[in-house]
Amino acid sequence: MTDETTGDDARLTTFLDDAYRAEERMSSGDLQRRAIAEDLPATLLTRIDALPEGEYLQDEAEEALRTL
């Protein structure tokens, strides 16, 4: 695992913790809009953009994003 990958994983976890603070479920579109608003790095934006359409609990979103 590279330093960039480790940093992206930490940034992804922080992003999801913040995004789900007041939400139980979020759509992939909502996650994409939040990611753009938070100016996430291109590597993370690409992963979030590839998330299949639907609604996700935080752990579901995190698992799906880590496997992309």
C-alpha positions as CSV (number, residue, x, y, z in Angstrom):
1,M,0.0,0.0,0.0
2,T,1.4,3.4,-0.9
3,D,1.4,6.5,1.2
4,E,-1.1,8.0,-1.2
5,T,-3.5,5.0,-0.9
6,T,-3.2,5.2,2.9
7,G,-3.9,8.9,2.8
8,D,-6.9,8.4,0.5
9,D,-8.3,5.7,2.8
10,A,-8.0,8.0,5.8
11,R,-9.5,10.9,3.9
12,L,-12.4,8.6,2.7
13,T,-13.1,7.5,6.3
14,T,-13.2,11.2,7.5
15,F,-15.4,12.2,4.5
16,L,-17.9,9.4,5.2
17,D,-17.9,10.1,9.0
18,D,-18.8,13.7,8.3
19,A,-21.3,13.0,5.5
20,Y,-23.2,10.5,7.6
21,R,-23.1,12.5,10.8
22,A,-26.8,13.5,10.5
23,E,-27.9,10.9,7.9
24,E,-28.6,7.2,8.2
25,R,-28.7,6.5,4.5
26,M,-27.4,8.5,1.5
27,S,-27.7,8.1,-2.2
28,S,-24.7,7.8,-4.4
29,G,-25.7,11.1,-6.0
30,D,-25.7,12.8,-2.6
31,L,-22.3,11.4,-1.8
32,Q,-21.0,12.7,-5.2
33,R,-22.3,16.2,-4.6
34,R,-20.8,16.3,-1.1
35,A,-17.4,15.0,-2.4
36,I,-17.3,17.7,-5.0
37,A,-18.3,20.4,-2.4
38,E,-15.6,19.2,-0.1
39,D,-13.0,19.3,-3.0
40,L,-11.8,15.8,-2.4
41,P,-8.8,14.6,-4.4
42,A,-9.4,13.3,-8.0
43,T,-8.6,9.8,-6.9
44,L,-11.4,9.8,-4.4
45,L,-13.8,11.6,-6.7
46,T,-13.2,8.9,-9.3
47,R,-14.1,6.2,-6.8
48,I,-17.2,7.9,-5.6
49,D,-18.3,8.6,-9.1
50,A,-18.0,4.9,-9.8
51,L,-20.3,4.0,-6.9
52,P,-23.4,2.2,-8.3
53,E,-26.7,4.1,-8.1
54,G,-28.7,3.5,-4.9
55,E,-28.8,4.3,-1.2
56,Y,-26.2,3.2,1.2
57,L,-25.7,3.0,4.9
58,Q,-22.2,4.3,5.9
59,D,-20.6,0.8,6.2
60,E,-22.1,-0.2,2.9
61,A,-20.7,2.9,1.2
62,E,-17.3,2.4,2.8
63,E,-17.1,-1.2,1.7
64,A,-18.2,-0.5,-1.8
65,L,-15.8,2.4,-2.2
66,R,-12.8,0.4,-0.8
67,T,-13.5,-2.4,-3.4
68,L,-13.7,0.0,-6.4
